[in-house]
Amino acid sequence: MSVLVQKSVKRTLVAMALPMLAGTFAINAYGLTDAWFVGRLGTYPLAAIGFAYPVIMLFSCVSIGLGSGITALTSHALGRNDREDAAHFATYGLAFAGGTAAVIAIAGYLSVEPVFRQLGADDHSLPLVIEFMQVWYLGAPVMCLPMVGNGILISMGDSRSASRLMMLGAFVNLLLNPILIFGHLGLPALGVRGSALATVLAHFVSTAWLIRLLLRGGLLMTRGWRWLDAAAAVRRILGFGIPGVLSMSLMPISATVITRILSGFGNEAVAASGVAGRIEMFAFIIPMALGMSIMPFVSQNFGALRLDRIREAAGVAYRFAMLYGIGVALMFSVFARPIAAVFSPDAGVANVLVAYIRTVSFGYGLMEMHRYSAMILTGLHRPVSSTALNGMRVLVLLIPLSWLGARLHGVQGVFLGRLASDILAGSIGALWVHRKLKRL
C-alpha cells in the first residue's frame, strides 16, 4: 500500500514536514546568503539582485509549476500502487522540465538588457544586473531539476532525502559565495558575478545527487525510453503543468509590477523590497515544510479515494497557518529594526524595510492559508481551480490594491495593499476548498 495513506493524518503530515524543516531553511538560505554577501558590496549591487529577483522568481515558478504536475501524477500513481506509471512520469517529466529550462535560459540571455531596462534598472544598476544574470542564465537548466525532483522524492515518502538534497546545495552556495564574490583562495574577486556562479555550481552538485537518489529509489528509468510513452506522459504533465506554470508565474509577474511601482521611489525602495522578499521566504520555512508535503499527501489519498483524510489534513493546515502567522507578525513587529540592520547599513533601505516588515507580516497567516488552498486543489486534480484562485489574488487584489496604495500613501500604501490582498485571498481560498470537498 502507498506510504501516505496508512498512519493518522496528523502523524503522517508531521513525519513528512519535520525532515523538511532543514530543507526549507536551505532553500531560503540561497536568497539570504546572496543578499547578505552582495549587500557588503553596496547599495547598487544589492539593488541589482533586487531587480533580478522577479525574473528569478519567474523561472522558479515555471520549474515549480511543471514540478507540481509531475508530483501530482507520480503521487497519484503511487496511491494506486502503480509504480511503473510513477517511474514514467518521473523520468519523462524531469527530461521535459530540463529542456524547457534550457529554452527559457537562451531567451533570457539574449534579452537581458532590454528586459531589465523595462523593469526600471538605471545606468548605475543595469551593468551589475547584466553581470549577474548572464552567469545565472548559463546554469538555469541544472537549477530547474532539483526543484522538480524534490516533489518526486516526497511522493515516495522520502522527505528526509529531499531535505538533505536541499541542504547540500545551500551549503555549497554558502561556501562558495564569499570565495567567488570577494576573491579568496587565490581566485579573482568576481563581485555579483561570483554570487551567481556560486548558485549555479551549488545546483549542479544538487542535480548530481538527485539523479543518484532517484536511481536508487527506482523512479528513474535507465533504459526502455519510448517516444510515444514520453509524449503521452508530457501531455498529462502539461494538463497540470500549464495551469501550474500560469498560476506560479503570477507571483513573479506581481513582483515585477510592484518592483516597477517601487522603482519610482528610488533604488532604496527596490533594494529593501528585494531583501524583504528573502526575509519573508526565511519566515515561511516552517509553513513551507508543511506546504511541500500537503500536495503529494492529498494526491496520494485522492488516488486511494480517502477524502476523509484530505478534509482532516486541510483543517490541520489552516489552523497551523493562522497560529504561526500571528506569532511571526508579533515577533517581526518587535525586531524589525535589528533585522533591517543585519541586511543593509544604508539608513534609507533600512527604513523602508522596517515599514514593510511591520505592515505586511500581519497578513502572513492568511497568505499561507491561500497557498495551502491552491496546493490542496492541485492535489485533488483541479489545477484550473488552483490557477483561478491564484489569479484572483494577484490580478484582482494584489496589483490593483498596491497601485492604489502607492497613489494614495506612497511606499507605505503599497505595503497596505499587499496586506489587504493576503487577508482577502486567504479567506476566499479556505472557502473554495471547503466547497470543492463538499461537492466531491
Secondary structure per residue as TSV (DSSP state, phi and psi in degrees):
chain	resnum	aa	ss	phi	psi
A	1	M	-	360.0	147.9
A	2	S	-	-62.3	154.4
A	3	V	T	-78.8	-16.8
A	4	L	T	-103.7	11.8
A	5	V	S	-121.6	16.3
A	6	Q	S	-106.2	-56.3
A	7	K	S	-81.8	176.0
A	8	S	-	-59.8	152.8
A	9	V	H	-60.4	-50.7
A	10	K	H	-60.9	-44.3
A	11	R	H	-64.4	-40.1
A	12	T	H	-66.2	-45.6
A	13	L	H	-63.2	-41.5
A	14	V	H	-65.3	-42.2
A	15	A	H	-63.8	-31.9
A	16	M	H	-78.3	-41.5
A	17	A	H	-76.8	-37.5
A	18	L	H	-58.5	-48.2
A	19	P	H	-63.2	-23.8
A	20	M	H	-78.9	-11.4
A	21	L	H	-58.6	-48.9
A	22	A	H	-64.7	-35.9
A	23	G	H	-67.6	-43.2
A	24	T	H	-68.3	-34.7
A	25	F	H	-59.2	-41.8
A	26	A	H	-65.3	-40.5
A	27	I	H	-57.8	-47.6
A	28	N	H	-74.0	-21.9
A	29	A	H	-65.1	-25.8
A	30	Y	H	-55.9	-56.9
A	31	G	H	-65.4	-41.0
A	32	L	H	-65.8	-40.9
A	33	T	H	-61.3	-47.6
A	34	D	H	-60.6	-46.2
A	35	A	H	-63.3	-40.9
A	36	W	H	-67.3	-48.5
A	37	F	H	-70.6	-41.3
A	38	V	H	-67.5	-32.4
A	39	G	H	-59.5	-25.4
A	40	R	T	-69.4	-17.0
A	41	L	T	-83.6	-16.2
A	42	G	-	126.7	179.2
A	43	T	H	-69.4	-42.0
A	44	Y	H	-65.4	-44.9
A	45	P	H	-61.4	-38.0
A	46	L	H	-66.3	-39.6
A	47	A	H	-64.1	-34.1
A	48	A	H	-61.2	-46.0
A	49	I	H	-75.2	-19.0
A	50	G	H	-67.0	-42.2
A	51	F	H	-65.7	-36.1
A	52	A	H	-71.1	-23.1
A	53	Y	H	-56.8	-46.4
A	54	P	H	-62.1	-36.8
A	55	V	H	-69.4	-41.3
A	56	I	H	-63.1	-39.2
A	57	M	H	-62.1	-40.5
A	58	L	H	-60.4	-46.0
A	59	F	H	-62.9	-44.6
A	60	S	H	-61.4	-38.4
A	61	C	H	-71.4	-33.6
A	62	V	H	-63.1	-45.4
A	63	S	H	-63.0	-45.0
A	64	I	H	-69.7	-35.7
A	65	G	H	-62.4	-47.0
A	66	L	H	-63.6	-40.5
A	67	G	H	-62.3	-32.7
A	68	S	H	-64.9	-38.4
A	69	G	H	-66.2	-42.9
A	70	I	H	-63.4	-43.3
A	71	T	H	-65.3	-44.2
A	72	A	H	-61.9	-44.0
A	73	L	H	-72.4	-38.6
A	74	T	H	-63.9	-43.9
A	75	S	H	-63.7	-43.0
A	76	H	H	-63.0	-41.1
A	77	A	H	-63.1	-41.7
A	78	L	H	-65.9	-35.6
A	79	G	H	-63.2	-29.7
A	80	R	T	-87.8	2.2
A	81	N	T	62.0	35.0
A	82	D	-	-110.2	83.9
A	83	R	H	-71.0	-30.4
A	84	E	H	-65.8	-42.5
A	85	D	H	-64.1	-39.1
A	86	A	H	-61.3	-41.2
A	87	A	H	-65.5	-35.9
A	88	H	H	-62.2	-48.1
A	89	F	H	-63.5	-39.8
A	90	A	H	-66.2	-47.5
A	91	T	H	-69.5	-53.9
A	92	Y	H	-67.1	-32.5
A	93	G	H	-66.4	-43.7
A	94	L	H	-62.4	-42.3
A	95	A	H	-63.3	-42.7
A	96	F	H	-66.1	-42.1
A	97	A	H	-63.5	-42.0
A	98	G	H	-63.4	-41.3
A	99	G	H	-65.7	-40.0
A	100	T	H	-62.7	-41.1
A	101	A	H	-62.4	-38.3
A	102	A	H	-63.4	-41.9
A	103	V	H	-63.2	-45.0
A	104	I	H	-61.6	-41.2
A	105	A	H	-63.0	-42.2
A	106	I	H	-64.0	-46.0
A	107	A	H	-62.1	-41.5
A	108	G	H	-66.3	-41.5
A	109	Y	H	-61.3	-39.7
A	110	L	H	-76.7	-16.4
A	111	S	T	-120.7	19.1
A	112	V	H	-61.6	-43.0
A	113	E	H	-67.5	-53.2
A	114	P	H	-62.7	-34.3
A	115	V	H	-61.9	-46.8
A	116	F	H	-79.6	-19.8
A	117	R	H	-66.6	-40.3
A	118	Q	H	-66.2	-28.4
A	119	L	T	-76.5	-9.1
A	120	G	T	104.9	8.1
A	121	A	-	-66.2	133.3
A	122	D	-	-95.4	-175.1
A	123	D	T	-65.9	-21.1
A	124	H	T	-79.9	-43.5
A	125	S	T	-91.2	-25.6
A	126	L	H	-59.2	-46.2
A	127	P	H	-58.9	-35.4
A	128	L	H	-71.8	-37.3
A	129	V	H	-61.3	-43.9
A	130	I	H	-62.9	-43.6
A	131	E	H	-57.4	-45.2
A	132	F	H	-67.1	-49.6
A	133	M	H	-73.5	-31.0
A	134	Q	H	-62.5	-40.4
A	135	V	H	-70.7	-41.7
A	136	W	H	-60.9	-43.5
A	137	Y	H	-62.7	-34.1
A	138	L	H	-61.9	-29.0
A	139	G	T	-101.7	7.2
A	140	A	H	-57.6	-41.6
A	141	P	H	-58.0	-42.5
A	142	V	H	-75.1	-20.3
A	143	M	H	-75.0	-21.7
A	144	C	H	-72.8	-40.3
A	145	L	H	-64.7	-42.6
A	146	P	H	-62.8	-32.9
A	147	M	H	-63.4	-40.6
A	148	V	H	-74.7	-42.7
A	149	G	H	-67.4	-28.3
A	150	N	H	-58.5	-42.5
A	151	G	H	-63.3	-36.2
A	152	I	H	-65.0	-43.1
A	153	L	H	-62.1	-40.8
A	154	I	H	-66.2	-36.9
A	155	S	H	-59.8	-32.9
A	156	M	T	-75.6	-4.3
A	157	G	T	82.2	10.8
A	158	D	-	-104.8	62.2
A	159	S	H	-69.0	-21.5
A	160	R	H	-65.1	-46.2
A	161	S	H	-65.4	-38.2
A	162	A	H	-60.7	-41.5
A	163	S	H	-65.6	-44.2
A	164	R	H	-64.1	-34.5
A	165	L	H	-61.3	-45.1
A	166	M	H	-67.3	-38.4
A	167	M	H	-65.0	-37.9
A	168	L	H	-60.3	-48.6
A	169	G	H	-62.6	-42.5
A	170	A	H	-64.6	-38.0
A	171	F	H	-64.8	-43.4
A	172	V	H	-63.0	-40.9
A	173	N	H	-62.8	-44.2
A	174	L	H	-62.8	-38.7
A	175	L	H	-68.5	-40.8
A	176	L	H	-84.8	-25.4
A	177	N	H	-55.3	-56.4
A	178	P	H	-65.7	-33.5
A	179	I	H	-64.0	-45.2
A	180	L	H	-84.1	-31.9
A	181	I	H	-71.8	-48.8
A	182	F	H	-99.1	-11.0
A	183	G	T	80.8	76.7
A	184	H	-	-114.3	171.3
A	185	L	T	56.3	33.6
A	186	G	T	81.7	1.6
A	187	L	-	-89.1	153.1
A	188	P	-	-72.2	152.7
A	189	A	-	-75.7	117.7
A	190	L	-	-100.6	-5.0
A	191	G	T	62.2	-135.8
A	192	V	H	-65.6	-26.8
A	193	R	H	-59.6	-39.1
A	194	G	H	-63.6	-36.9
A	195	S	H	-64.7	-44.0
A	196	A	H	-64.1	-41.9
A	197	L	H	-65.1	-37.9
A	198	A	H	-60.5	-42.2
A	199	T	H	-63.8	-43.3
A	200	V	H	-61.5	-48.0
A	201	L	H	-65.1	-36.6
A	202	A	H	-63.3	-42.4
A	203	H	H	-70.5	-30.4
A	204	F	H	-62.1	-43.9
A	205	V	H	-63.5	-42.4
A	206	S	H	-62.6	-39.9
A	207	T	H	-63.2	-43.2
A	208	A	H	-60.7	-41.1
A	209	W	H	-70.2	-37.1
A	210	L	H	-59.4	-46.6
A	211	I	H	-58.4	-41.5
A	212	R	H	-61.6	-43.6
A	213	L	H	-65.7	-41.2
A	214	L	H	-70.0	-35.9
A	215	L	H	-63.6	-42.5
A	216	R	H	-65.9	-34.2
A	217	G	H	-84.3	-3.8
A	218	G	T	78.3	15.4
A	219	L	-	-106.8	17.5
A	220	L	S	-131.1	111.9
A	221	M	-	-75.2	135.2
A	222	T	S	-104.3	-7.9
A	223	R	S	-156.6	171.3
A	224	G	-	80.3	22.4
A	225	W	-	-64.5	126.3
A	226	R	-	-127.0	125.4
A	227	W	H	-65.4	-35.3
A	228	L	H	-66.0	-40.8
A	229	D	H	-65.3	-39.4
A	230	A	H	-62.6	-44.4
A	231	A	H	-63.3	-40.2
A	232	A	H	-65.0	-42.5
A	233	A	H	-65.0	-42.1
A	234	V	H	-64.2	-39.2
A	235	R	H	-60.4	-42.8
A	236	R	H	-70.0	-37.4
A	237	I	H	-62.6	-41.4
A	238	L	H	-66.5	-28.0
A	239	G	H	-58.8	-32.8
A	240	F	H	-93.2	-39.0
A	241	G	H	-68.1	-40.0
A	242	I	H	-63.6	-51.2
A	243	P	H	-60.0	-36.6
A	244	G	H	-65.0	-43.5
A	245	V	H	-64.7	-44.4
A	246	L	H	-60.5	-42.3
A	247	S	H	-64.2	-50.2
A	248	M	H	-68.0	-32.3
A	249	S	H	-67.6	-19.5
A	250	L	H	-63.2	-29.1
A	251	M	H	-65.2	-53.9
A	252	P	H	-68.7	-28.1
A	253	I	H	-62.9	-45.3
A	254	S	H	-65.2	-38.7
A	255	A	H	-64.2	-36.9
A	256	T	H	-64.7	-45.8
A	257	V	H	-63.5	-43.2
A	258	I	H	-69.8	-35.2
A	259	T	H	-61.3	-40.2
A	260	R	H	-63.4	-41.5
A	261	I	H	-62.6	-45.6
A	262	L	H	-69.2	-26.9
A	263	S	H	-62.7	-22.2
A	264	G	T	-70.0	-12.7
A	265	F	T	-104.4	7.1
A	266	G	-	107.0	166.7
A	267	N	H	-63.1	-28.6
A	268	E	H	-63.0	-40.8
A	269	A	H	-66.6	-40.2
A	270	V	H	-65.9	-44.8
A	271	A	H	-61.2	-43.8
A	272	A	H	-63.7	-39.5
A	273	S	H	-65.1	-40.7
A	274	G	H	-62.6	-43.6
A	275	V	H	-66.2	-40.2
A	276	A	H	-60.8	-38.8
A	277	G	H	-60.1	-39.8
A	278	R	H	-72.0	-37.0
A	279	I	H	-65.3	-40.0
A	280	E	H	-61.0	-43.6
A	281	M	H	-60.3	-37.4
A	282	F	H	-65.8	-40.0
A	283	A	H	-66.1	-25.3
A	284	F	T	-92.8	13.5
A	285	I	H	-55.9	-50.0
A	286	I	H	-67.8	-51.6
A	287	P	H	-65.1	-27.4
A	288	M	H	-67.3	-35.4
A	289	A	H	-59.8	-41.2
A	290	L	H	-69.7	-40.6
A	291	G	H	-62.3	-37.8
A	292	M	H	-69.1	-19.4
A	293	S	H	-93.0	-26.7
A	294	I	H	-73.8	-34.8
A	295	M	H	-66.9	-50.1
A	296	P	H	-62.4	-33.1
A	297	F	H	-61.6	-48.4
A	298	V	H	-63.2	-42.8
A	299	S	H	-66.1	-42.4
A	300	Q	H	-63.6	-43.4
A	301	N	H	-70.4	-28.2
A	302	F	H	-67.6	-40.2
A	303	G	H	-63.4	-32.2
A	304	A	T	-90.6	4.3
A	305	L	T	61.5	40.0
A	306	R	-	-108.8	71.4
A	307	L	H	-67.3	-27.5
A	308	D	H	-61.4	-39.4
A	309	R	H	-70.2	-32.8
A	310	I	H	-68.1	-42.7
A	311	R	H	-60.4	-44.2
A	312	E	H	-64.0	-40.7
A	313	A	H	-63.5	-39.0
A	314	A	H	-62.2	-44.0
A	315	G	H	-62.4	-43.0
A	316	V	H	-60.7	-44.6
A	317	A	H	-64.9	-43.0
A	318	Y	H	-67.2	-42.7
A	319	R	H	-62.5	-42.5
A	320	F	H	-63.1	-43.2
A	321	A	H	-58.4	-44.5
A	322	M	H	-68.2	-44.6
A	323	L	H	-63.9	-43.4
A	324	Y	H	-65.5	-43.0
A	325	G	H	-60.7	-41.5
A	326	I	H	-62.0	-44.3
A	327	G	H	-62.8	-43.5
A	328	V	H	-65.8	-41.0
A	329	A	H	-60.8	-43.2
A	330	L	H	-65.7	-42.0
A	331	M	H	-65.2	-43.9
A	332	F	H	-64.9	-35.3
A	333	S	H	-61.8	-37.5
A	334	V	H	-77.5	-40.7
A	335	F	H	-106.9	19.5
A	336	A	H	-59.5	-44.7
A	337	R	H	-65.9	-48.4
A	338	P	H	-61.4	-35.9
A	339	I	H	-62.6	-44.6
A	340	A	H	-62.5	-38.5
A	341	A	H	-65.4	-28.1
A	342	V	H	-65.9	-35.2
A	343	F	H	-97.9	-18.4
A	344	S	-	-155.5	129.9
A	345	P	-	-80.8	-9.5
A	346	D	-	-75.4	124.0
A	347	A	H	-63.8	-37.4
A	348	G	H	-64.6	-45.3
A	349	V	H	-62.7	-43.9
A	350	A	H	-63.1	-40.4
A	351	N	H	-64.5	-42.7
A	352	V	H	-65.8	-40.0
A	353	L	H	-63.5	-40.9
A	354	V	H	-62.4	-44.1
A	355	A	H	-61.1	-40.8
A	356	Y	H	-62.0	-52.2
A	357	I	H	-60.0	-45.1
A	358	R	H	-74.1	-14.9
A	359	T	H	-98.7	-57.3
A	360	V	H	-68.8	-31.4
A	361	S	G	-60.6	-22.8
A	362	F	G	-75.9	-3.0
A	363	G	G	-106.9	3.9
A	364	Y	H	-60.5	-41.3
A	365	G	H	-61.3	-45.7
A	366	L	H	-72.8	-29.5
A	367	M	H	-64.0	-39.8
A	368	E	H	-67.1	-35.7
A	369	M	H	-61.1	-40.5
A	370	H	H	-62.1	-45.3
A	371	R	H	-62.6	-45.3
A	372	Y	H	-61.1	-38.9
A	373	S	H	-61.5	-44.6
A	374	A	H	-63.7	-39.0
A	375	M	H	-67.1	-39.9
A	376	I	H	-64.5	-42.7
A	377	L	H	-62.5	-39.4
A	378	T	H	-65.1	-42.1
A	379	G	H	-63.3	-27.0
A	380	L	T	-83.8	9.4
A	381	H	T	61.1	41.9
A	382	R	-	-122.8	60.6
A	383	P	H	-64.1	-30.2
A	384	V	H	-67.7	-39.9
A	385	S	H	-63.7	-40.0
A	386	S	H	-61.3	-42.6
A	387	T	H	-65.7	-41.4
A	388	A	H	-62.0	-39.1
A	389	L	H	-63.8	-44.9
A	390	N	H	-67.9	-36.9
A	391	G	H	-62.8	-39.2
A	392	M	I	-59.5	-44.5
A	393	R	I	-62.9	-45.5
A	394	V	I	-80.3	-51.3
A	395	L	I	-82.6	-33.0
A	396	V	I	-92.0	-33.2
A	397	L	I	-109.5	-62.1
A	398	L	I	-64.2	-54.6
A	399	I	H	-64.6	-50.1
A	400	P	H	-61.2	-42.9
A	401	L	H	-69.5	-34.1
A	402	S	H	-67.5	-42.9
A	403	W	H	-62.4	-45.6
A	404	L	H	-63.0	-41.1
A	405	G	H	-62.4	-40.0
A	406	A	H	-62.7	-39.5
A	407	R	H	-68.0	-34.6
A	408	L	H	-90.6	-38.2
A	409	H	H	-135.1	19.5
A	410	G	H	67.0	-144.0
A	411	V	H	-60.4	-42.7
A	412	Q	H	-61.4	-33.6
A	413	G	H	-65.5	-34.7
A	414	V	H	-60.6	-43.3
A	415	F	H	-68.6	-36.7
A	416	L	H	-66.5	-35.7
A	417	G	H	-63.0	-40.1
A	418	R	H	-63.5	-42.4
A	419	L	H	-61.8	-46.6
A	420	A	H	-62.8	-38.8
A	421	S	H	-62.4	-44.4
A	422	D	H	-65.4	-40.2
A	423	I	H	-63.6	-46.0
A	424	L	H	-69.5	-43.0
A	425	A	H	-65.6	-40.1
A	426	G	H	-64.3	-40.7
A	427	S	H	-66.2	-43.6
A	428	I	H	-65.8	-40.1
A	429	G	H	-61.2	-45.5
A	430	A	H	-62.6	-40.8
A	431	L	H	-65.0	-38.5
A	432	W	H	-62.7	-46.5
A	433	V	H	-64.1	-42.2
A	434	H	H	-58.1	-45.1
A	435	R	H	-69.9	-36.7
A	436	K	H	-65.3	-44.1
A	437	L	H	-66.1	-35.2
A	438	K	H	-65.0	-39.2
A	439	R	H	-68.2	-39.3
A	440	L	-	-64.6	360.0
